[in-house]
Amino acid sequence: MKFNLFSLGLIFALGCMVSACQKGELDPNKPGNLVPLTVDQNPSLPAISVNGAQLHAEAFGHPDSNLLIVIHGGPGSDYRYLLNCKEFADHGFRVVFYDQRGSGLSQRFPKDAYSIGIMLDDLGAVIDHYKTSSAQKVFLLGHSWGAMLATAYINEHPDRIDGAILAEPGGFTYAQMKEYLDRAHSYPPLGETLNDVVYLDQFITAGNNDQEVLDYKLGLWMASDGAKDSPIGNEGPLPFWRAGEVVSDALFTIARRDGFDFTSGLGAYSTKVLFAYSQNNKAYGEAHAQKVSSAYTDVQLFRVDDAGHDMLSFPRGWQHFFPVALDYLNALK
């Protein structure tokens, strides 16, 4: 079986955890040992309480500056991989990061507590929490699933958002999302990506209620996106604090069962949208970007060169993305 240094590192770490547990030094069933604690377990973490949930969140820049709400992907990832966006705070924006409920270091809930509606309500509550005046403009910057969530919010509340930057949303309808994910997950059957995940996954099991173990296992899958044979073209594994398996499973289950269409009200949104896709994501490409972005009436489409789906996370992509994104936001101030 073929392994890279990343695979061997994970195996070594897992072996150390098992060995330490046998010596009584580390119990993976004790909160905080397998994955980091969430904000309701660790009060030292930055957090806000909105819409009946404690969310891991922080903001940078002057409180009265125009808001830029950064929305991470997944579902079930967190905002750690998007922290380059703090740079917008140096240019006159109040930059807000938050882990969505059930994701990252935010509070966990049972599977039946999640819905698209609750995720939209949370986004609205985050905006309300940080907004200091009616004159303060609100911009959304969403990546992947985060760009889908941003569009779903604009679809319902076009009058509340003054501009949006959308980076490779899978799709704004279920059919578009499925089409993209089928390509993005077309790993070679004996390739590095599946080897990284499947080999390690067999060592640890969990029941449906053991969210720490489930989050740990989803983290293995998320890290595998950095493998060289992944179609999405990432430079390496994206940094993250903690995956959110239950919310991810819940929202994908809802999408498969009910479908979705986030485009029904976009005709009422006349503001130009900045839509980014990457050069190295072979599962996405210009054709899919054009198809998805066409739901908006005014779109600035641009390709982020020398990057994959990770275009906001590593220097290669960020140096191409940031100047275009900043020019877009400054034009709408």
N, C-alpha and C positions, 0 to 999 in steps of 0.2 A: 504494500500500500504506500502511495506517494504522500509525503508530508513536507511542508515548508517550515521555516523557523517559527512562524506564527502558530502552526499546529503543534509543534513540539513544545513551545512555550505554554500553551494551554494544557497539554498533557502533564507537563512538569508541575504546573500550578495545581492541577487537580490531584496529582499524586501527593503533593505536599499537604493539601487539605485533608486527604484521607489519612495519611500518616500521622498528622498532628491530631486528628480526631481520635485515632487509636491510642495515642499517648495521653489523651485527656486534655490536650492543649486547645483544641478548637472543635466546637460542636456545630455542624452545618445547620442544625435545627434551631439554634439560638439566633434570634433576630439580630441582624447586622453582620453576621459572619459570612454568609453566602453572598448576599447582595447588600448594598447600603440601606440604612434606615430611611424611612420616609418622614416627611415633615411632622406628621402627627405622632411619630415615635421619637423624633429628635428636635426639640424646640429651638436648638441653636441654628437651624437652617433658615435662610430667608424665606418667608412665606406670607401669603395673604389668605384670608377666609372670605370666599365669595360663593354664592349660590349653593350653600350647604356643604361646601368642600374646602379642605385646606390644600392650597396649591403652592408648590415650590415656585417662587417668583422673585425677580429683582428687576430694578430699573436703573438706567444710567442717563445722565444729562439733566438739565434744569427741568423741574417739575412742570413749568408753564410752557415749555417748548412744544412744538407740534409732536404728537405721539406717533411712534413707529412700533407697532405690535408685531413681534417676531413669532411665527407659528411653526413649530417643529413637525417633522414627518412621523411616519409610522403606518397606522396608528400604533402607539406604544413606545415610541422613542422618547427623547427628551431634548432640551435646548442646548446641551453642552456643545454639540458639534456646530452650533450656529453662533458661538460667542464672538466670532470675527465681526459680527454685526454691531458690536459695541462701538466700532469706529464711527458709525453714524452719529453717535453722541458728541463727537468732537466737531461736528459740522452743524450743530444747532437743533438736534432732535432729541426727544425724550424716548429712549429705546427701552422697550419693555420685553422681558423674556418670561415665559411661564411654562412649566410642565403641565400638560393637560391632565385632567383627573385620571387616575389609574396608570399614569405614565411617569417615567423618571422618578423623581423623589416626591411626587404628589401623593395624596391619600388614595388608598385602594378601596374598592367597593365590589360587591358581588356582581357576577356577569349580567344579571337581569336588571341592574341599575343603570346600565349604559344605553345610550341611544344617540342618534345624530342630533336630535333636538337638545339633549342635555349638553352636548359639546358646543353647540351654537349658543345656548344660554350662558355657558361658562365664558365663552369669548366675549359676549356682550357685557357680562359682569366684570371681566378684567378691564375692558375699555372704561366702563363707568368708574371703576375703582381708581384708575390713574388719571382720568380726565379732570382737569381743574377748572375749566370754564367752557361755555358754549362756543366760544370763538376758537378754541383749540382744535386744529385739524387732526384727523385720525387717518393714518396710513397702515396698511397691512403688508407684511412681507412673509409669504408662506412658501415652504419648500416641500415638494412631494405631496404627501397626505395633507400637510399644512396648507399648501396652495389650494387643495380641494376644499378644505374647511373654510379658508378665506373666501372662496368663490360661493360656497353655500351660504355664508353669512351675507355677502353682497347681494346674492339672489333674493334674500328675504328683507334686507335692510339697505337698499342702494343709497338712501339719503344719509346714512350714518358714516359712510366711508369716502374719504377724499382722494383716494388713489390706492393702487395695489401693485405689488411686485410678486409675480408668480413664477416659481422655479420648478419646472418639470412636474406639474401635477399629473398623476396617472391618467385621469380623465374626469370629466364633469358629468358623465353618465356611467352607469354600470358597464355597458358594453365597451365604452372607451377604456375604462380601467382594466377590465378583464383582458382586452386585447393587448394592452401594454404589459400587464403582469405575466401573461403567457409567454411573451418574448423575454422579459426580464428574468424569469425563473427557468429558462431553458438551459440548465447546466448540463455539461457532458456527464453521462451516467457514471463514469469512472474518474471524473476530473477532480481537481483540487478542492473546489467549493463544496461538493457533497461529501467528500472525504473528511474535510475539516469538521463538519457538523455531525454526520452520522456516527463517526467513530467515537466522538466524545459524548454524544447524547446517550449512549447505552449505559454509561456509568452511574447515572443519577436519575431517579424516577420520582414522580409526585402525583398525588391525587388532585382532583379538581379544586380543592379548597386550599392547597398549599401554594400560595401565591409567590412566596420567595423562591421556591424551587422552580416553579413555572417561569418566573421572570429570569432566573439564571439560564434556563434552557433556551428561552427566546434570545437572550443575549448572545448565545453561541451562534444562532442563525444570523443575527444582525451583524456580528463580526465577520461572518463568512462573505459578506458583500465586498470585502476588500480583497478577495482572492483574485489572482490574475486572470482566471478563466471566466469570471463573472461578466455577463454582457453589459452591465451598467457602467463599466469603465472607471471605477473608483481608483484613486491613487493608493489607498490602503484602507484598513478598518476605520470607520468613523468613531471618534471618541464619544462615549455616553456614560452616564452614571448608572442607570438601571433601566432595563426593559420593562414593559408592561404587557404581559401575555394575556391576561383576562380581558382587558379593554380591547386589545387587538383582535382577539378571537370574537368578542361580542360584536364589534363593528363590522368585521368581515362576514359574520353570520347574518347580520341584519342586511348587509348589501346583497348577499347571495339570495336571501329569502324574499326581500321586498324590492330589490333594485333601488336605484335613485336617479334623479335628474336635477342637477343644480343649475339648470340654464333657463328655467321657465320665466324668471323675472329679470334676466340680464339685459333685456332690451331697454329697460328703464334706466340702465347705468350708462351714461354717455361719457364719463371721464376716461381718458386714455389709460390703458393698463400695460405695464411692462411685463412681457412674457419671455422668460429665459429658458433655453434648452442648451445642452452641452454637446461638444464635438465628439467626445469619446463614448457616450452612452449609445451603444449600437441598438439597444432595444427601443430607443425613443426616436431621435432623428427629426429632421425638418418636417417631414410629411405628417407625423403624429402631432408635432407642435402646432402646425397650421390647422389641423382638424380640431384639436381641443380648443385652441385660442379663438377660433372663429365664432364661438358663442358670444364673445364680447363685440360691441359695435366699433370700438376704437382700440387697436392693439399695436404696440411697438414690439415687434418680435426680434429677438437677437440671440445669436449663438455665442456661448461662452467657450472660447477656444482653449485647447490644452487641458481640458478637464472632463470628468464624467459626472455622474449624478451627484458627486461630492463637491460640486463647483463652488459652494460657499464655505468649505471647510479647510482647504489646503491652499497654500500661497499661489500655486499655479493657476487655479481657477479664480481665486479671490481677486488677484491683480487685474483680471479682465472684467470681472463682474462688478466690482465696487464703483469704479468711475462712472459706468453707464447708469447704475442704480442711483448714485448720488445726483447725477444730472437730472434724472427723471424726477426725483423727489424735490429738488430745488426748484424745478419748473412749476411745481404745483403748490409751493409754500404759500 
